[in-house]
C-alpha cells in the first residue's frame, strides 16, 4: 500500500464512523515518521498503521454511540409526547465540520420540516485538560448540571464545576454557544440544551422556529467559544469580549411526510381545516378555523379565533387557551381535576404560543394559537376546550369536523371557510 493510498483510506474508509480530524492527522504523522514525541524515531509499518486506525475507529465509535442525539434531548423534557418510529429517518447526519486552534465543531444531526429546525452540534477541545461548558454556566454551579447524571432518591456528586476542575487537573475552560440566523429574519427564537460527554465533547442541541414555512431556507450557524480567565477562579466567568467565532452557511431542505391518503385536484397534501366556525360565548370568542398540518416528526395545530364579546373575553384576563382533548370525552369534566389525562398526545416541538394577528390595534380582536400534536393524533374530528391558562378555569368544549385543505383555504388565512 502506498503512502497516498494509506492517506486516502484513513480519510475515507471509516465504515460510517467519523474519527476526529486530529486523530487522523496523528495516525498519518506516525505512519510517515513525523510523530511529535521525541521517542518516536522510526516509521511504523503500514500494517501497524492500519491496526492503529482500527483502534482509533473503535474508540470513535464508542464515543459517538455514547453521545446524545436530538431525540434524547427532546425525550428529556417533553411530557406526554409521541416519538414516531420513523422520526430518525428524517434526520441528516454528518452535516459539516468547523475548527480553529481551540476546538473542532461537528454539526452531527440536522432536521428541518419547513418551519422548525433541530440540530445537535458536537464541540470537542483539541487540547487535554480543557473543560467545555454551556454559555449560561458558572464555575460555582454543580458539575452534574453539565452531565445530567442526576440520581433520583440516590447519591449525587454535589461538587461544583470549579472543585471538579481542581481535583481532575483541568487547566482551561471555555463556554460554548451555537446560534442560528435566518437570511431574511435574522437571529431566530428557539431553545437550547447541552450535555458534557465522557470524552470531553460538549454536545449542544438547538431547536429554532421560523416565522414562515419555506421548503428551502438559508441560515448561518455561528459557534462561539468564550474563554475563562486563567488561572481559574471559582467566581470567574466567560469573557465574551475575547470570544472566537466559527461560522458556516447551511441550506436547509424540508423533509416531506409521505401520505397514503388520496389527494383530489385542488387539495393540499397533509393539510386539513375545520368545516365551519364555532362560537364560544362563555369566553366571548369565535374559533374561525382549526388548521392541522402533518409534518415528518409531529403535527402542527393552528387555531385562529376572533373576539366577539370583549366583556366576556376580558374575564379570562387575556389568558385564554384551547386544549385538545379526546373527542369521546368532550362532554365530561373529570371529577378529580385530572384534565391532562384527557388531552391528546403532544408533539416533539413542545409547547405553543398565542399571538395577536392585529397587534397594531390598542385592543386586538384576532388571535392565533399554535402548538404541536403527536403524529399519532391525526383525526377526522377534534375537540377543543377553552380554559384560563393561569387560573385553570375550564369553559366550553366543542368539536370540529375536518376536511382536506385547498389552496384557497391557505390564501384566506383564518377567515371563515
C-alpha positions in Angstrom: 0.0 0.0 0.0 1.5 3.4 -1.0 1.6 6.4 1.3 -1.1 8.1 -0.8 -3.3 5.0 -0.6 -3.0 4.9 3.2 -3.8 8.6 3.5 -7.0 8.2 1.4 -8.0 5.1 3.3 -7.5 6.8 6.7 -9.7 9.7 5.5 -12.5 7.8 3.8 -12.7 4.1 4.9 -14.4 4.6 8.2 -17.4 2.2 7.9 -19.8 5.1 8.8 -17.7 6.1 11.9 -16.1 9.5 11.6 -12.9 9.9 13.7 -11.8 13.3 14.9 -9.6 15.1 12.3 -6.9 15.4 15.0 -6.7 11.6 15.5 -6.5 11.0 11.8 -3.6 13.5 11.4 -1.8 11.9 14.3 -2.1 8.5 12.7 -0.8 9.8 9.4 2.1 11.6 11.0 3.0 8.4 12.9 2.9 6.4 9.6 5.2 8.9 7.9 7.7 9.0 10.8 6.6 12.5 11.8 5.2 11.9 15.3 5.9 14.9 17.6 7.1 12.8 20.5 10.9 12.7 20.5 11.0 9.0 21.4 9.4 8.1 18.1 12.4 7.8 15.8 11.3 5.5 13.0 8.4 4.9 10.8 5.7 2.4 11.8 4.8 -0.3 9.4 1.7 0.0 7.2 0.1 -3.0 9.0 0.7 -1.3 12.3 -0.8 1.9 11.0 -3.9 0.1 9.9 -4.1 -1.6 13.3 -3.8 1.8 14.9 -6.6 3.0 12.6 -8.9 0.1 13.8 -8.3 1.1 17.4 -8.9 4.7 16.6 -12.2 4.0 14.8 -13.3 1.7 17.6 -12.7 4.5 20.1 -14.5 7.0 17.9 -17.5 4.6 17.5 -17.8 4.1 21.3 -17.6 7.9 21.9 -20.2 8.6 19.2 -22.5 5.9 20.5 -22.4 7.5 23.9 -23.3 11.0 22.7 -26.9 12.2 22.9 -28.9 12.7 19.8 -31.7 15.2 19.2 -34.4 12.7 20.2 -32.6 12.1 23.5 -32.7 15.8 24.3 -36.4 16.0 23.2 -37.2 13.0 25.4 -35.6 14.6 28.4 -38.1 17.5 28.6 -41.2 16.5 26.6 -44.2 15.5 28.7 -46.8 13.1 27.3 -45.3 13.3 23.8 -45.1 10.9 20.9 -42.0 10.0 19.0 -42.8 8.4 15.6 -41.0 5.1 14.8 -39.5 6.8 11.7 -38.5 10.1 13.4 -34.8 9.4 12.9 -35.3 8.7 9.2 -35.7 12.4 8.6 -32.5 13.4 10.4 -29.5 14.2 8.2 -26.1 13.3 9.8 -22.6 14.5 9.5 -23.6 17.8 8.0 -20.4 19.9 8.4 -17.2 20.3 10.4 -15.6 23.6 11.5 -12.4 24.1 13.5 -10.0 26.6 14.9 -7.0 26.3 17.2 -9.2 25.6 20.2 -11.9 23.1 19.1 -13.5 21.0 16.4 -17.2 21.7 15.8 -19.2 19.0 14.1 -22.8 19.5 13.1 -23.7 15.9 13.7 -27.5 15.9 13.2 -29.9 18.2 11.4 -33.7 18.1 10.9 -35.9 20.6 9.1 -39.6 20.5 8.2 -40.0 23.9 6.6 -40.9 25.7 9.9 -38.7 24.2 12.6 -35.1 23.1 12.5 -33.4 20.9 15.1 -29.7 20.1 15.3 -27.1 18.6 17.5 -23.6 20.1 17.4 -20.5 18.4 19.0 -17.8 20.7 20.3 -14.5 18.9 21.0 -11.4 20.5 22.6 -8.1 20.0 20.8 -6.0 20.2 24.0 -6.1 18.0 27.0 -7.3 19.3 30.4 -9.8 21.7 28.8 -13.4 21.8 30.0 -16.2 23.0 27.8 -19.4 24.4 29.3 -22.7 25.9 28.2 -22.7 29.7 27.9 -25.0 30.1 30.9 -22.8 28.2 33.3 -20.8 29.5 36.3 -17.9 27.7 37.9 -19.9 27.7 41.1 -22.6 25.6 39.5 -22.9 21.9 40.2 -20.8 19.7 37.9 -23.8 17.3 37.3 -25.5 20.3 35.6 -23.2 19.6 32.7 -23.5 15.8 32.6 -27.2 15.4 33.6 -26.1 12.5 35.9 -28.9 13.1 38.4 -30.0 10.1 40.5 -33.5 10.4 41.9 -33.6 9.4 45.6 -29.9 8.4 45.4 -26.3 9.6 45.8 -25.3 12.6 43.8 -21.9 14.2 43.4 -22.5 17.7 44.8 -19.2 19.2 43.9 -19.1 22.4 42.0 -17.5 22.7 38.5 -14.6 24.5 40.0 -14.0 21.8 42.6 -14.1 19.1 39.9 -11.7 21.0 37.7 -9.2 21.4 40.6 -9.4 17.8 41.5 -9.0 16.5 38.0 -6.4 18.9 36.7 -8.3 21.0 34.2 -6.1 23.9 33.1 -8.5 25.9 30.8 -12.2 26.3 30.4 -14.4 27.7 27.6 -18.1 28.5 27.4 -19.6 27.3 24.1 -22.8 28.5 22.3 -24.5 28.0 19.0 -26.9 30.4 17.4 -28.8 30.4 14.1 -29.5 33.4 11.9 -32.0 33.2 9.1 -31.1 35.2 5.9 -34.4 37.0 6.0 -35.4 37.1 9.6 -32.1 37.4 11.4 -31.5 35.7 14.8 -34.2 33.1 15.4 -36.1 32.4 18.5 -35.7 28.9 19.9 -34.4 26.7 22.7 -31.0 25.2 23.6 -29.7 22.4 25.8 -26.3 20.7 26.2 -24.6 17.8 27.8 -20.9 17.0 28.5 -19.7 13.6 27.3 -17.2 11.3 28.9 -14.7 12.1 26.3 -14.9 15.9 27.0 -17.1 16.7 24.0 -19.9 19.2 24.7 -23.0 18.3 22.7 -25.3 21.2 22.1 -28.9 20.8 20.9 -30.8 23.7 19.2 -34.4 23.9 18.1 -35.3 27.0 16.1 -38.7 28.2 15.0 -39.2 30.4 11.9 -41.9 32.9 11.2 -43.0 31.3 8.0 -42.9 28.0 6.2 -40.3 27.6 3.4 -39.3 24.3 1.7 -35.8 25.6 1.5 -34.1 28.1 3.7 -30.6 29.5 4.0 -29.3 30.1 7.5 -26.0 31.0 9.1 -24.7 28.9 12.0 -22.3 30.5 14.5 -20.4 28.6 17.1 -18.9 30.8 19.7 -16.1 30.0 22.2 -15.6 32.3 25.2 -12.5 31.7 27.4 -12.4 31.8 31.2 -9.5 33.8 32.7 -6.5 31.7 33.9 -5.6 30.8 36.5 -9.2 29.7 37.1 -11.1 31.4 39.8 -14.3 30.0 41.4 -16.0 33.4 40.8 -14.8 33.7 37.3 -17.0 33.9 34.2 -16.5 33.5 30.5 -15.1 36.6 28.7 -17.5 37.4 25.8 -15.2 40.1 24.5 -12.4 37.6 23.8 -14.7 35.1 22.0 -13.7 33.2 18.9 -16.5 32.6 16.4 -16.7 29.8 13.8 -19.3 30.4 11.1 -20.8 28.5 8.2 -23.8 28.8 5.9 -26.3 25.9 5.7 -29.1 25.3 3.2 -32.0 23.7 4.9 -34.2 21.5 2.8 -37.6 20.4 4.3 -38.3 16.7 4.8 -41.7 15.7 3.4 -44.0 13.2 5.0 -45.3 10.5 2.7 -49.1 10.1 2.7 -51.4 7.2 1.8 -54.4 9.5 1.6 -55.7 10.1 -1.9 -55.5 13.7 -2.8 -58.1 15.2 -5.2 -57.4 18.1 -7.6 -57.0 21.3 -5.7 -56.3 19.7 -2.3 -53.1 20.3 -0.4 -51.4 17.1 0.8 -51.2 16.6 4.6 -53.1 19.8 5.4 -56.7 19.8 6.9 -59.0 22.6 8.0 -62.3 22.7 10.0 -65.5 22.8 8.1 -67.1 25.8 9.8 -66.6 28.4 12.6 -67.6 27.6 16.1 -68.8 30.1 18.8 -67.6 30.0 22.4 -70.0 32.5 24.1 -68.7 31.8 27.6 -65.3 33.3 26.7 -66.6 35.8 24.1 -64.7 34.4 21.0 -65.4 32.5 17.8 -62.9 30.0 16.5 -62.8 30.8 12.8 -60.7 27.9 11.8 -58.6 25.0 13.1 -55.8 24.0 10.7 -53.9 20.7 11.0 -50.6 20.3 9.1 -48.9 16.9 9.2 -45.1 17.2 9.3 -42.5 14.4 9.3 -42.0 14.3 13.1 -45.2 15.9 14.5 -48.4 17.7 13.7 -48.8 21.5 13.7 -52.1 22.8 15.0 -53.2 26.4 14.3 -56.3 27.9 16.0 -57.5 31.2 14.6 -60.1 33.0 16.7 -61.8 36.3 16.9 -63.1 38.2 20.0 -66.9 38.7 19.6 -67.7 39.8 23.1 -65.0 41.9 24.7 -66.6 41.9 28.2 -66.7 38.1 28.3 -63.3 37.8 26.8 -61.6 40.1 29.4 -62.9 37.8 32.2 -60.2 35.4 31.1 -57.6 38.1 31.8 -56.2 37.7 28.3 -55.0 34.1 29.2 -57.4 32.2 27.0 -56.1 28.8 25.7 -57.6 25.9 23.9 -56.6 22.4 24.9 -57.0 19.4 22.6 -58.9 16.6 24.3 -60.2 13.2 23.3 -63.5 13.8 21.3 -65.2 11.0 23.2 -64.6 12.9 26.4 -65.9 16.3 25.1 -68.9 16.3 27.4 -67.0 15.1 30.5 -65.1 17.1 33.1 -63.0 14.8 35.4 -64.3 14.8 38.9 -60.7 14.5 40.2 -59.5 17.5 38.2 -57.0 15.4 36.1 -57.6 17.4 32.9 -54.2 16.5 31.5 -55.3 12.8 31.2 -58.0 13.9 28.7 -55.6 15.7 26.4 -54.2 14.4 23.1 -50.6 13.5 22.9 -48.1 16.3 22.4 -45.7 16.7 19.5 -41.9 16.9 19.6 -41.7 20.7 19.3 -43.0 21.2 22.8 -45.4 24.0 23.9 -47.1 26.6 21.8 -48.0 30.2 22.0 -50.8 32.7 21.4 -50.2 35.9 19.4 -52.4 38.7 18.2 -52.9 39.0 14.4 -53.9 42.6 14.6 -51.5 43.9 17.2 -51.4 47.3 15.7 -54.7 48.0 17.4 -54.8 49.1 21.1 -57.2 46.2 21.8 -56.5 43.3 19.5 -59.5 41.2 18.5 -57.9 38.5 16.3 -55.6 35.9 17.7 -53.7 32.7 16.7 -52.7 29.8 18.9 -50.1 27.4 17.7 -48.8 24.2 19.1 -47.9 20.6 18.1 -49.6 17.3 18.5 -48.1 13.8 18.1 -48.1 12.2 14.7 -50.5 9.6 16.1 -53.2 12.3 16.6 -54.4 12.7 13.1 -58.2 12.6 13.3 -61.4 13.5 11.4 -62.8 15.3 14.4 -61.0 17.3 17.1 -62.4 18.6 20.4 -61.2 22.0 21.8 -61.8 23.0 25.4 -61.4 26.7 26.4 -59.7 27.4 29.6 -57.8 30.1 31.5 -54.2 29.0 31.4 -53.3 30.8 34.6 -56.3 30.2 36.9 -57.1 26.8 35.2 -60.8 27.6 34.9 -62.4 25.3 32.3 -65.1 26.6 30.0 -67.0 25.2 26.9 -65.9 22.3 24.8 -66.8 22.0 21.1 -65.9 19.6 18.3 -64.6 20.4 14.9 -65.1 18.2 11.8 -62.1 18.4 9.4 -61.7 18.3 5.6 -58.7 18.4 3.3 -57.4 22.0 2.7 -57.3 23.7 -0.6 -55.1 26.5 -2.0 -58.0 28.9 -1.5 -58.1 28.0 2.2 -54.4 28.9 2.6 -54.9 32.2 0.8 -57.7 33.2 3.0 -55.8 32.6 6.2 -58.0 32.3 9.3 -61.2 33.7 7.7 -64.4 31.7 7.9 -64.5 28.9 5.4 
